[in-house]
Amino acid sequence: PLSFRQSTFVATLPSPTRLRRRADGFRPTLGDNGRIDAYVLGRMDGSATLGEIARELAERFPARFPTWEAALAHVGRLSEQYAE
């Protein structure tokens, strides 16, 4: 009978870039996605509605969120994940 064994060992090796970003001496800076999420999470302090945050997000990052609806979808995802 035929048998087939496959290993995922090689497939799971992290890239040098990923390893570098996990090193204790790495000094990270936020990319665009991180800056966007940090802004939204910082505004989730109970002082603004999701709609207000979405409008601000669309104004601050128009290339990423050309419409209020696109910004609201992103803000809503973060709210689902992090809001109490």
C-alpha positions, 0 to 999 in steps of 0.5 A: 500500500502507498503511504504519504507523510508530509511535514509542515516544519519547513512551512512554519519557519518564520522569515528573518524579518519576522524574527528581527521584529520579535528580537528584544533589541528591536525598536518598533515604529507603527506602520500605517495600519498601526497608526490607524488602529492606535488612533481609533483605540485611543478615541474609544474612551466613551466620549465619542460615538462610533460614527464620530470616530469614523468621520474623524478617521475618514478625514485623517486618513482619506487615502485609506478610507475614502468614505465614511462607511468604509471608516465605520466598517473598520471602527466597528470591527475594532469595537467588536474586538476591544470594546466593553 
